[in-house]
């Protein structure tokens, strides 16, 4: 179902222009209007879902198969060295329609790991306690 107020639904419907890399099917790809580097592409499901956990399990493979395909194409097509693949869920997500960023990367392109400030665990016990909390929340459970 499309959401009439969603800019990406409007792009998918052809109401707002975009440069499509993949313009047909259940999963589409178009250029980000404010690219980190030329060729920065957004891969989006046609269906309006907001975050990755909202995506039905049987839709995950088509979305990420397309991400894989586009990640290869930006390198081959633009003579890049590699790519950066990212997906914001709620925090730092400025468009509430699931989209995976596929950004062509070149060595020394200045992106420097996306400016992520890194932290540390106090010790192994703290790391294990955090891992245990995430393990306990897995749905379906592990094992
Ligand atoms: P995020 O901040 O992770 O939600 O990413 C949203 C992305 O959508 C940003 O990189 C924007 O530049 C991009 N964007 C927003 N509006 C448009 C548009 N009309 N066409 C193409 N890209 C857009």
Backbone and ligand atoms as CSV (ligand in chain L), in Angstrom:
chain,resi,resn,atom,element,x,y,z
A,1,UNK,N,N,0.846,-1.208,0.000
A,1,UNK,CA,C,0.000,0.000,0.000
A,1,UNK,C,C,0.875,1.250,0.000
A,2,UNK,N,N,0.570,2.192,-0.892
A,2,UNK,CA,C,1.323,3.447,-0.906
A,2,UNK,C,C,0.778,4.389,0.163
A,3,UNK,N,N,1.648,5.279,0.624
A,3,UNK,CA,C,1.271,6.306,1.592
A,3,UNK,C,C,1.333,7.639,0.850
A,4,UNK,N,N,0.171,8.298,0.710
A,4,UNK,CA,C,0.073,9.496,-0.133
A,4,UNK,C,C,1.010,10.609,0.325
A,5,UNK,N,N,1.356,10.629,1.606
A,5,UNK,CA,C,2.229,11.697,2.111
A,5,UNK,C,C,3.702,11.343,2.050
A,6,UNK,N,N,4.037,10.180,1.492
A,6,UNK,CA,C,5.430,9.707,1.523
A,6,UNK,C,C,6.144,10.085,0.227
A,7,UNK,N,N,7.257,10.786,0.358
A,7,UNK,CA,C,7.983,11.242,-0.833
A,7,UNK,C,C,8.477,10.054,-1.676
A,8,UNK,N,N,8.895,8.965,-1.044
A,8,UNK,CA,C,9.388,7.828,-1.827
A,8,UNK,C,C,8.220,7.101,-2.511
A,9,UNK,N,N,7.051,7.028,-1.853
A,9,UNK,CA,C,5.881,6.463,-2.552
A,9,UNK,C,C,5.539,7.312,-3.765
A,10,UNK,N,N,5.713,8.624,-3.642
A,10,UNK,CA,C,5.394,9.515,-4.769
A,10,UNK,C,C,6.410,9.347,-5.902
A,11,UNK,N,N,7.673,9.124,-5.553
A,11,UNK,CA,C,8.688,8.839,-6.580
A,11,UNK,C,C,8.337,7.529,-7.281
A,12,UNK,N,N,7.997,6.505,-6.489
A,12,UNK,CA,C,7.673,5.190,-7.054
A,12,UNK,C,C,6.456,5.285,-7.971
A,13,UNK,N,N,5.497,6.154,-7.597
A,13,UNK,CA,C,4.279,6.324,-8.405
A,13,UNK,C,C,4.513,7.201,-9.634
A,14,UNK,N,N,5.707,7.792,-9.763
A,14,UNK,CA,C,6.004,8.649,-10.907
A,14,UNK,C,C,5.501,10.077,-10.741
A,15,UNK,N,N,5.074,10.428,-9.540
A,15,UNK,CA,C,4.546,11.783,-9.300
A,15,UNK,C,C,5.654,12.790,-9.003
A,16,UNK,N,N,6.796,12.277,-8.547
A,16,UNK,CA,C,7.960,13.120,-8.250
A,16,UNK,C,C,9.118,12.528,-9.043
A,17,UNK,N,N,9.871,13.383,-9.765
A,17,UNK,CA,C,10.935,12.834,-10.614
A,17,UNK,C,C,12.115,12.289,-9.821
A,18,UNK,N,N,12.750,11.273,-10.372
A,18,UNK,CA,C,13.984,10.718,-9.800
A,18,UNK,C,C,14.720,10.027,-10.937
A,19,UNK,N,N,16.015,9.824,-10.728
A,19,UNK,CA,C,16.816,9.098,-11.720
A,19,UNK,C,C,16.830,7.633,-11.289
A,20,UNK,N,N,16.039,6.824,-11.994
A,20,UNK,CA,C,15.920,5.413,-11.610
A,20,UNK,C,C,17.092,4.593,-12.142
A,21,UNK,N,N,17.594,3.721,-11.277
A,21,UNK,CA,C,18.546,2.677,-11.683
A,21,UNK,C,C,17.754,1.400,-11.972
A,22,UNK,N,N,16.738,1.140,-11.138
A,22,UNK,CA,C,15.790,0.044,-11.375
A,22,UNK,C,C,14.397,0.643,-11.209
A,23,UNK,N,N,13.641,0.695,-12.297
A,23,UNK,CA,C,12.369,1.417,-12.276
A,23,UNK,C,C,11.134,0.540,-12.271
A,24,UNK,N,N,11.326,-0.791,-12.304
A,24,UNK,CA,C,10.183,-1.714,-12.355
A,24,UNK,C,C,10.318,-2.760,-11.268
A,25,UNK,N,N,9.199,-3.372,-10.927
A,25,UNK,CA,C,9.234,-4.505,-10.008
A,25,UNK,C,C,8.882,-4.109,-8.590
A,26,UNK,N,N,9.071,-5.070,-7.683
A,26,UNK,CA,C,8.697,-4.870,-6.282
A,26,UNK,C,C,9.755,-4.118,-5.494
A,27,UNK,N,N,10.965,-4.075,-6.041
A,27,UNK,CA,C,12.064,-3.374,-5.372
A,27,UNK,C,C,12.705,-2.455,-6.405
A,28,UNK,N,N,12.794,-1.166,-6.060
A,28,UNK,CA,C,13.278,-0.180,-7.023
A,28,UNK,C,C,14.550,0.467,-6.489
A,29,UNK,N,N,15.248,1.159,-7.371
A,29,UNK,CA,C,16.467,1.850,-6.963
A,29,UNK,C,C,16.556,3.147,-7.748
A,30,UNK,N,N,16.851,4.233,-7.023
A,30,UNK,CA,C,17.013,5.534,-7.691
A,30,UNK,C,C,18.117,6.308,-6.991
A,31,UNK,N,N,18.641,7.316,-7.695
A,31,UNK,CA,C,19.747,8.088,-7.135
A,31,UNK,C,C,19.277,8.949,-5.985
A,32,UNK,N,N,20.085,9.005,-4.931
A,32,UNK,CA,C,19.849,9.945,-3.844
A,32,UNK,C,C,20.051,11.363,-4.397
A,33,UNK,N,N,19.112,12.252,-4.067
A,33,UNK,CA,C,19.164,13.620,-4.607
A,33,UNK,C,C,20.314,14.431,-4.015
A,34,UNK,N,N,20.815,14.023,-2.845
A,34,UNK,CA,C,21.952,14.731,-2.234
A,34,UNK,C,C,23.013,13.691,-1.904
A,35,UNK,N,N,23.724,13.239,-2.938
A,35,UNK,CA,C,24.609,12.084,-2.776
A,35,UNK,C,C,25.857,12.383,-1.952
A,36,UNK,N,N,26.299,11.359,-1.206
A,36,UNK,CA,C,27.628,11.436,-0.584
A,36,UNK,C,C,28.678,11.480,-1.685
A,37,UNK,N,N,28.488,10.658,-2.702
A,37,UNK,CA,C,29.310,10.660,-3.913
A,37,UNK,C,C,28.393,10.375,-5.087
A,38,UNK,N,N,28.762,10.810,-6.296
A,38,UNK,CA,C,27.919,10.502,-7.457
A,38,UNK,C,C,27.680,8.994,-7.560
A,39,UNK,N,N,26.446,8.632,-7.806
A,39,UNK,CA,C,26.087,7.213,-7.900
A,39,UNK,C,C,25.482,6.672,-6.619
A,40,UNK,N,N,25.473,7.460,-5.545
A,40,UNK,CA,C,24.820,7.083,-4.278
A,40,UNK,C,C,23.353,6.748,-4.598
A,41,UNK,N,N,23.001,5.501,-4.359
A,41,UNK,CA,C,21.703,4.961,-4.793
A,41,UNK,C,C,20.892,4.521,-3.583
A,42,UNK,N,N,19.579,4.685,-3.661
A,42,UNK,CA,C,18.672,4.210,-2.614
A,42,UNK,C,C,17.881,3.031,-3.172
A,43,UNK,N,N,17.900,1.925,-2.447
A,43,UNK,CA,C,17.125,0.732,-2.828
A,43,UNK,C,C,15.893,0.704,-1.924
A,44,UNK,N,N,14.704,0.654,-2.535
A,44,UNK,CA,C,13.451,0.766,-1.757
A,44,UNK,C,C,12.444,-0.295,-2.191
A,45,UNK,N,N,11.739,-0.882,-1.218
A,45,UNK,CA,C,10.606,-1.724,-1.608
A,45,UNK,C,C,9.474,-0.838,-2.114
A,46,UNK,N,N,8.742,-1.333,-3.104
A,46,UNK,CA,C,7.590,-0.578,-3.603
A,46,UNK,C,C,6.565,-0.353,-2.486
A,47,UNK,N,N,6.390,-1.386,-1.698
A,47,UNK,CA,C,5.418,-1.326,-0.605
A,47,UNK,C,C,5.909,-0.350,0.474
A,48,UNK,N,N,4.976,0.443,1.030
A,48,UNK,CA,C,5.363,1.404,2.067
A,48,UNK,C,C,5.536,0.704,3.406
A,49,UNK,N,N,6.789,0.459,3.771
A,49,UNK,CA,C,7.107,0.028,5.131
A,49,UNK,C,C,8.167,0.991,5.642
A,50,UNK,N,N,8.214,1.172,6.942
A,50,UNK,CA,C,9.071,2.233,7.481
A,50,UNK,C,C,10.465,1.717,7.844
A,51,UNK,N,N,10.522,0.656,8.636
A,51,UNK,CA,C,11.835,0.196,9.125
A,51,UNK,C,C,12.073,-1.257,8.717
A,52,UNK,N,N,13.312,-1.706,8.904
A,52,UNK,CA,C,13.642,-3.097,8.560
A,52,UNK,C,C,12.802,-4.097,9.356
A,53,UNK,N,N,12.603,-3.900,10.672
A,53,UNK,CA,C,11.735,-4.852,11.375
A,53,UNK,C,C,10.292,-4.858,10.864
A,54,UNK,N,N,9.867,-3.803,10.194
A,54,UNK,CA,C,8.510,-3.773,9.619
A,54,UNK,C,C,8.410,-4.600,8.331
A,55,UNK,N,N,9.547,-4.928,7.725
A,55,UNK,CA,C,9.536,-5.632,6.441
A,55,UNK,C,C,9.170,-7.099,6.675
A,56,UNK,N,N,8.184,-7.586,5.942
A,56,UNK,CA,C,7.771,-8.989,6.107
A,56,UNK,C,C,8.960,-9.900,5.786
A,57,UNK,N,N,9.113,-10.986,6.548
A,57,UNK,CA,C,10.273,-11.865,6.334
A,57,UNK,C,C,10.451,-12.290,4.885
A,58,UNK,N,N,9.358,-12.529,4.165
A,58,UNK,CA,C,9.517,-12.993,2.775
A,58,UNK,C,C,9.872,-11.856,1.818
A,59,UNK,N,N,9.925,-10.617,2.295
A,59,UNK,CA,C,10.336,-9.487,1.449
A,59,UNK,C,C,11.809,-9.129,1.661
A,60,UNK,N,N,12.427,-9.750,2.653
A,60,UNK,CA,C,13.814,-9.393,2.965
A,60,UNK,C,C,14.743,-9.809,1.818
A,61,UNK,N,N,14.562,-11.036,1.356
A,61,UNK,CA,C,15.478,-11.523,0.312
A,61,UNK,C,C,15.404,-10.659,-0.959
A,62,UNK,N,N,14.191,-10.317,-1.452
A,62,UNK,CA,C,14.169,-9.471,-2.661
A,62,UNK,C,C,14.841,-8.107,-2.458
A,63,UNK,N,N,14.655,-7.515,-1.282
A,63,UNK,CA,C,15.277,-6.194,-1.053
A,63,UNK,C,C,16.798,-6.342,-1.048
A,64,UNK,N,N,17.303,-7.326,-0.294
A,64,UNK,CA,C,18.757,-7.394,-0.164
A,64,UNK,C,C,19.426,-8.044,-1.378
A,65,UNK,N,N,18.688,-8.827,-2.141
A,65,UNK,CA,C,19.241,-9.289,-3.424
A,65,UNK,C,C,19.454,-8.079,-4.344
A,66,UNK,N,N,18.535,-7.122,-4.278
A,66,UNK,CA,C,18.685,-5.911,-5.096
A,66,UNK,C,C,19.829,-5.041,-4.579
A,67,UNK,N,N,19.960,-4.963,-3.260
A,67,UNK,CA,C,21.099,-4.221,-2.689
A,67,UNK,C,C,22.414,-4.828,-3.202
A,68,UNK,N,N,22.480,-6.156,-3.185
A,68,UNK,CA,C,23.693,-6.837,-3.659
A,68,UNK,C,C,23.961,-6.500,-5.129
A,69,UNK,N,N,22.902,-6.510,-5.921
A,69,UNK,CA,C,23.034,-6.247,-7.359
A,69,UNK,C,C,23.507,-4.806,-7.605
A,70,UNK,N,N,22.924,-3.874,-6.860
A,70,UNK,CA,C,23.293,-2.463,-7.039
A,70,UNK,C,C,24.704,-2.213,-6.506
A,71,UNK,N,N,25.068,-2.895,-5.395
A,71,UNK,CA,C,26.421,-2.717,-4.847
A,71,UNK,C,C,27.472,-3.158,-5.864
A,72,UNK,N,N,27.175,-4.186,-6.629
A,72,UNK,CA,C,28.100,-4.609,-7.691
A,72,UNK,C,C,28.090,-3.605,-8.837
A,73,UNK,N,N,26.903,-3.085,-9.160
A,73,UNK,CA,C,26.782,-2.199,-10.330
A,73,UNK,C,C,27.463,-0.854,-10.110
A,74,UNK,N,N,27.383,-0.297,-8.877
A,74,UNK,CA,C,28.033,1.006,-8.677
A,74,UNK,C,C,29.552,0.870,-8.782
A,75,UNK,N,N,30.085,-0.269,-8.372
A,75,UNK,CA,C,31.532,-0.472,-8.485
A,75,UNK,C,C,31.911,-0.663,-9.956
A,76,UNK,N,N,31.198,-1.570,-10.625
A,76,UNK,CA,C,31.525,-1.860,-12.038
A,76,UNK,C,C,31.251,-0.661,-12.924
A,77,UNK,N,N,30.092,-0.029,-12.706
A,77,UNK,CA,C,29.669,1.026,-13.628
A,77,UNK,C,C,30.396,2.337,-13.435
A,78,UNK,N,N,30.894,2.572,-12.225
A,78,UNK,CA,C,31.501,3.864,-11.920
A,78,UNK,C,C,32.981,3.739,-11.578
A,79,UNK,N,N,33.558,2.574,-11.858
A,79,UNK,CA,C,34.982,2.342,-11.570
A,79,UNK,C,C,35.327,2.680,-10.129
A,80,UNK,N,N,34.447,2.310,-9.208
A,80,UNK,CA,C,34.724,2.541,-7.787
A,80,UNK,C,C,35.570,1.387,-7.252
A,81,UNK,N,N,36.125,1.601,-6.046
A,81,UNK,CA,C,36.926,0.536,-5.416
A,81,UNK,C,C,36.056,-0.389,-4.567
A,82,UNK,N,N,34.936,0.147,-4.064
A,82,UNK,CA,C,34.076,-0.632,-3.178
A,82,UNK,C,C,32.793,0.133,-2.933
A,83,UNK,N,N,32.079,-0.241,-1.898
A,83,UNK,CA,C,30.815,0.441,-1.620
A,83,UNK,C,C,30.555,0.455,-0.124
A,84,UNK,N,N,29.666,1.331,0.277
A,84,UNK,CA,C,29.192,1.411,1.656
A,84,UNK,C,C,27.696,1.192,1.600
A,85,UNK,N,N,27.194,0.272,2.420
A,85,UNK,CA,C,25.769,-0.061,2.440
A,85,UNK,C,C,25.242,0.281,3.824
A,86,UNK,N,N,24.160,1.081,3.896
A,86,UNK,CA,C,23.671,1.541,5.197
A,86,UNK,C,C,22.165,1.709,5.177
A,87,UNK,N,N,21.582,1.562,6.351
A,87,UNK,CA,C,20.121,1.648,6.476
A,87,UNK,C,C,19.813,2.268,7.841
A,88,UNK,N,N,19.211,3.429,7.873
A,88,UNK,CA,C,18.813,4.043,9.141
A,88,UNK,C,C,17.400,3.593,9.508
A,89,UNK,N,N,17.229,3.152,10.750
A,89,UNK,CA,C,15.907,2.793,11.271
A,89,UNK,C,C,15.535,3.794,12.356
A,90,UNK,N,N,14.593,4.669,12.087
A,90,UNK,CA,C,14.042,5.683,12.997
A,90,UNK,C,C,15.082,6.767,13.305
A,91,UNK,N,N,16.157,6.400,14.015
A,91,UNK,CA,C,17.170,7.406,14.364
A,91,UNK,C,C,17.988,7.722,13.110
A,92,UNK,N,N,18.103,8.997,12.798
A,92,UNK,CA,C,18.781,9.470,11.580
A,92,UNK,C,C,18.045,9.071,10.306
A,93,UNK,N,N,16.825,8.565,10.444
A,93,UNK,CA,C,16.037,8.215,9.253
A,93,UNK,C,C,15.174,9.423,8.905
A,94,UNK,N,N,15.536,10.121,7.838
A,94,UNK,CA,C,14.810,11.346,7.500
A,94,UNK,C,C,13.616,11.079,6.589
A,95,UNK,N,N,13.587,9.930,5.924
A,95,UNK,CA,C,12.429,9.580,5.090
A,95,UNK,C,C,11.845,8.270,5.635
A,96,UNK,N,N,10.602,8.314,6.151
A,96,UNK,CA,C,10.034,7.124,6.786
A,96,UNK,C,C,9.465,6.107,5.794
A,97,UNK,N,N,10.284,5.714,4.831
A,97,UNK,CA,C,9.992,4.619,3.890
A,97,UNK,C,C,11.322,3.877,3.773
A,98,UNK,N,N,11.324,2.604,4.123
A,98,UNK,CA,C,12.567,1.826,4.145
A,98,UNK,C,C,13.426,2.094,2.908
A,99,UNK,N,N,14.684,2.392,3.126
A,99,UNK,CA,C,15.604,2.586,2.001
A,99,UNK,C,C,17.005,2.189,2.435
A,100,UNK,N,N,17.700,1.511,1.543
A,100,UNK,CA,C,19.067,1.098,1.802
A,100,UNK,C,C,19.972,1.964,0.932
A,101,UNK,N,N,20.897,2.657,1.596
A,101,UNK,CA,C,21.871,3.476,0.868
A,101,UNK,C,C,22.962,2.568,0.306
A,102,UNK,N,N,23.260,2.715,-0.973
A,102,UNK,CA,C,24.399,2.018,-1.583
A,102,UNK,C,C,25.289,3.116,-2.168
A,103,UNK,N,N,26.443,3.285,-1.532
A,103,UNK,CA,C,27.315,4.422,-1.865
A,103,UNK,C,C,28.616,3.894,-2.459
A,104,UNK,N,N,28.951,4.317,-3.666
A,104,UNK,CA,C,30.251,3.905,-4.205
A,104,UNK,C,C,31.384,4.535,-3.395
A,105,UNK,N,N,32.397,3.746,-3.099
A,105,UNK,CA,C,33.534,4.251,-2.313
A,105,UNK,C,C,34.824,4.115,-3.115
A,106,UNK,N,N,35.711,5.061,-2.881
A,106,UNK,CA,C,37.057,4.973,-3.442
A,106,UNK,C,C,38.045,5.143,-2.306
A,107,UNK,N,N,39.169,4.478,-2.406
A,107,UNK,CA,C,40.194,4.659,-1.374
A,107,UNK,C,C,40.524,6.143,-1.276
A,108,UNK,N,N,40.691,6.613,-0.064
A,108,UNK,CA,C,41.025,8.027,0.196
A,108,UNK,C,C,39.941,8.972,-0.300
A,109,UNK,N,N,38.671,8.523,-0.276
A,109,UNK,CA,C,37.594,9.419,-0.728
A,109,UNK,C,C,37.144,10.366,0.361
A,110,UNK,N,N,37.732,10.241,1.558
A,110,UNK,CA,C,37.469,11.220,2.607
A,110,UNK,C,C,36.293,10.890,3.504
A,111,UNK,N,N,35.586,9.776,3.261
A,111,UNK,CA,C,34.392,9.494,4.072
A,111,UNK,C,C,34.760,9.088,5.492
A,112,UNK,N,N,35.913,8.475,5.684
A,112,UNK,CA,C,36.460,8.153,7.001
A,112,UNK,C,C,35.466,7.493,7.941
A,113,UNK,N,N,34.933,6.353,7.491
A,113,UNK,CA,C,34.123,5.522,8.375
A,113,UNK,C,C,32.878,6.194,8.885
A,114,UNK,N,N,32.407,7.220,8.176
A,114,UNK,CA,C,31.117,7.846,8.485
A,114,UNK,C,C,31.120,8.589,9.815
A,115,UNK,N,N,32.274,8.921,10.363
A,115,UNK,CA,C,32.372,9.720,11.589
A,115,UNK,C,C,31.637,9.074,12.764
A,116,UNK,N,N,31.815,7.765,12.920
A,116,UNK,CA,C,31.177,7.063,14.032
A,116,UNK,C,C,32.072,7.134,15.257
A,117,UNK,N,N,31.621,7.804,16.307
A,117,UNK,CA,C,32.413,7.763,17.540
A,117,UNK,C,C,32.298,6.369,18.158
A,118,UNK,N,N,33.388,5.707,18.443
A,118,UNK,CA,C,33.370,4.344,18.989
A,118,UNK,C,C,33.494,4.395,20.504
A,119,UNK,N,N,32.856,3.426,21.167
A,119,UNK,CA,C,32.963,3.310,22.613
A,119,UNK,C,C,33.647,1.989,22.946
A,120,UNK,N,N,33.747,1.656,24.253
A,120,UNK,CA,C,34.388,0.398,24.677
A,120,UNK,C,C,33.526,-0.240,25.739
A,121,UNK,N,N,33.588,-1.578,25.872
A,121,UNK,CA,C,32.998,-2.255,27.018
A,121,UNK,C,C,34.003,-2.178,28.162
A,122,UNK,N,N,33.458,-2.015,29.385
A,122,UNK,CA,C,34.350,-1.926,30.548
A,122,UNK,C,C,35.182,-3.195,30.667
A,123,UNK,N,N,34.519,-4.348,30.411
A,123,UNK,CA,C,35.207,-5.638,30.516
A,123,UNK,C,C,34.369,-6.686,29.777
A,124,UNK,N,N,34.851,-7.925,29.767
A,124,UNK,CA,C,34.147,-8.995,29.062
A,124,UNK,C,C,32.767,-9.249,29.671
A,125,UNK,N,N,32.639,-9.068,31.002
A,125,UNK,CA,C,31.355,-9.327,31.669
A,125,UNK,C,C,30.291,-8.344,31.156
A,126,UNK,N,N,30.674,-7.112,30.992
A,126,UNK,CA,C,29.707,-6.137,30.483
A,126,UNK,C,C,29.323,-6.478,29.041
A,127,UNK,N,N,30.287,-6.852,28.218
A,127,UNK,CA,C,30.000,-7.226,26.826
A,127,UNK,C,C,29.080,-8.440,26.800
A,128,UNK,N,N,29.341,-9.437,27.659
A,128,UNK,CA,C,28.520,-10.648,27.689
A,128,UNK,C,C,27.094,-10.311,28.149
A,129,UNK,N,N,26.947,-9.391,29.115
A,129,UNK,CA,C,25.607,-9.006,29.591
A,129,UNK,C,C,24.809,-8.336,28.480
A,130,UNK,N,N,25.470,-7.516,27.678
A,130,UNK,CA,C,24.788,-6.847,26.557
A,130,UNK,C,C,24.394,-7.891,25.506
A,131,UNK,N,N,25.323,-8.793,25.177
A,131,UNK,CA,C,25.015,-9.844,24.195
A,131,UNK,C,C,23.845,-10.693,24.682
A,132,UNK,N,N,23.793,-10.982,25.988
A,132,UNK,CA,C,22.715,-11.811,26.549
A,132,UNK,C,C,21.362,-11.116,26.407
A,133,UNK,N,N,21.324,-9.811,26.601
A,133,UNK,CA,C,20.055,-9.076,26.457
A,133,UNK,C,C,19.551,-9.137,25.019
A,134,UNK,N,N,20.460,-8.998,24.060
A,134,UNK,CA,C,20.042,-9.048,22.645
A,134,UNK,C,C,19.633,-10.476,22.288
A,135,UNK,N,N,20.401,-11.450,22.752
A,135,UNK,CA,C,20.060,-12.871,22.487
A,135,UNK,C,C,18.666,-13.190,22.994
A,136,UNK,N,N,18.350,-12.705,24.212
A,136,UNK,CA,C,17.062,-13.024,24.841
A,136,UNK,C,C,15.896,-12.398,24.076
A,137,UNK,N,N,16.176,-11.363,23.299
A,137,UNK,CA,C,15.108,-10.659,22.569
A,137,UNK,C,C,14.944,-11.169,21.138
A,138,UNK,N,N,15.771,-12.145,20.700
A,138,UNK,CA,C,15.678,-12.629,19.315
A,138,UNK,C,C,14.322,-13.288,19.066
A,139,UNK,N,N,13.708,-12.942,17.947
A,139,UNK,CA,C,12.408,-13.502,17.582
A,139,UNK,C,C,12.472,-13.884,16.087
A,140,UNK,N,N,12.518,-15.187,15.737
A,140,UNK,CA,C,12.443,-16.326,16.654
A,140,UNK,C,C,13.710,-16.471,17.472
A,141,UNK,N,N,13.604,-17.180,18.619
A,141,UNK,CA,C,14.786,-17.349,19.466
A,141,UNK,C,C,15.853,-18.169,18.767
A,142,UNK,N,N,17.088,-18.004,19.199
A,142,UNK,CA,C,18.218,-18.749,18.623
A,142,UNK,C,C,18.245,-20.151,19.230
A,143,UNK,N,N,18.579,-21.157,18.421
A,143,UNK,CA,C,18.827,-22.499,18.926
A,143,UNK,C,C,17.613,-23.353,19.191
L,1,LIG,P1,P,17.978,8.854,5.572
L,1,LIG,O1,O,18.430,10.150,6.171
L,1,LIG,O2,O,18.840,7.679,5.890
L,1,LIG,O3,O,16.522,8.614,5.858
L,1,LIG,O4,O,18.107,9.027,4.009
L,1,LIG,C1,C,17.146,9.676,3.234
L,1,LIG,C2,C,17.810,10.054,1.947
L,1,LIG,O5,O,16.805,10.393,1.025
L,1,LIG,C3,C,18.748,11.253,2.059
L,1,LIG,O6,O,20.070,10.837,1.724
L,1,LIG,C4,C,18.179,12.257,1.075
L,1,LIG,O7,O,19.172,12.933,0.353
L,1,LIG,C5,C,17.331,11.383,0.171
L,1,LIG,N1,N,16.192,12.046,-0.436
L,1,LIG,C6,C,15.245,12.791,0.174
L,1,LIG,N2,N,14.332,13.235,-0.728
L,1,LIG,C7,C,14.716,12.720,-1.932
L,1,LIG,C8,C,14.191,12.805,-3.247
L,1,LIG,N3,N,13.085,13.510,-3.528
L,1,LIG,N4,N,14.853,12.157,-4.237
L,1,LIG,C9,C,15.954,11.435,-3.977
L,1,LIG,N5,N,16.510,11.328,-2.754
L,1,LIG,C10,C,15.898,11.961,-1.741
